[in-house]
Amino acid sequence: MKEILDFLNKCRTYYVGTVDENGQPRVRPFGFVMEWNGKPAFCTGTVKPVYKQLQQNPHVEICAFMPEIMQWMRLSGKVKFTDEIAARRKVLETMPELKKIYQSEENPVLTCFYIEEGEAAFYSFASMNEPTKIIKI
């Protein structure tokens, strides 16, 4: 788990892929990750399209690339949402800048999701077709 979180945090921006209500792929940048109950967890707003898309189809793929070492990670799996106050509190403690958007952990618009079933596959240009490492989640 630490390796996944470290990779995402070093990348600072990574891309989350979902499927929209018309069956079309949608990709958007994310920059927040934390550990929640031993899983990589993310946050979003319940008013955003990504929330609605993940509610309809909980399968997600995240791609992060570190150009300085020419490595990337594909994190895929099924998401599960949690609206626990403790999770929202940890989000705001981990990234206090989000208080400008959500004000407090009591805000029901702030929600967390984590990868429940999935894997992280690490790649490099030396082995583009086969992952150098796979971590099951």
N, C-alpha and C positions, 0 to 999 in steps of 0.2 A: 504494500500500500504506500509506503513512504516513497518508493521509487516513482510511482505514478504521480503523486502529489508534487514531488520535487521537480519532475519533468514539466508538468503543467505550470508550476510557479516560475520556473526558469524561462519558459516561453513567454509568459506574461499575457499573451493573447493567443487563443486557439479558437477553432471553429467547430460549432455544433451543427450537425445536420439532422433535419427532421423531414417529415412529409406533411404538406399542407392539406387542407380540406378537399382540394381538387386532385390529390394524388401526386402533386409536383414536389420535387425536392426543394428544400429551403436551407440555406446555410447562413449562420450569423456569428459574429465574433463574441466571445465571452472572455472574461478576465478574472473570474472569481472561482476558487475551489477551496474546499476544506474537507476534513475527514468527519464523517458522521456515522457512528455505530460501525466503524471499521470499513466504511465504503467511501469512495470519492463522491462528494456532494457539491451541488451548485445551487444558485438561487436565481429567481426571476420574479417578475410581477404577474399576478393573476390576470391582469388586463392586457398582457402582451400576447401576440399570436403564438409565440413559441410555447407558452403554457397550454393554450387550447390545442395546439398540434400534438403535444406530448400526452395530453389527456385522451385524445382520439387514437393515437398510435404511440405507445410507450417505448418503441424501439428507437434508439438513438445511436449516432456515431459521432465521435469527437476526434478531430485531427489536430495535432500540435507538431510544429516543425522548429528545430533549432538549427539555423543555418550555420552558426559558427562551428558546429561539430558534425554537420550534415547527417543528422538523425531525426527521425520522426516517430510519433506514436499514434496509433489508432486505438481509441478506447470505444468499445461498442458494448451494447447490452440493453437491458430493459430498465426503465426508470420507475421509481416509486416516489411519490410525493409525501412530504411530511409537513404539517403545519404546527408542529410542536413549538411552543414558545421558546423552549431551550435551544432548539435548532436555529430559530430566528435570532435569538440573542447571540449565539455563537457567530452567526453571519456578521452581525453588526460589530462584534468584538474583533473579528478577523479582519474586516475591512470597514473601518469607521466612516469612510467616505460615503458609504451607502446610506448613512443617516440623513444625508441631504435629500435623498429620494424617498426613503421609507420612514423617517423620523424615529420610530421605535419598534421593538419586537412585537408590540401590540397591534401593529398595522396588519390587517388581514390581507392586504394586497401582496405583501412579501411572503413568498413561499420557497421552500427548499425541495430539491429532488436529488436523489442519489441513484447510482447504478447498482441495481440489485442483482442482476444476473448478467455476467458479461466477462470480457477480458480486455487486457491491454496488450497490444502487440507492438513491439519496438522494431524499427527498421533502420538500416543505414544504406548509403549508396554502394557500399561493398557487397551488400546482400539484398538488393532491391526486391527480389521476388519472394524471399523467405524471411520471416521475422527472425531477428537475432535473439529475441526473448519473448515469451508470452507469460503474462501473469493473470491467472484466473481470479475473478471477483465473485 
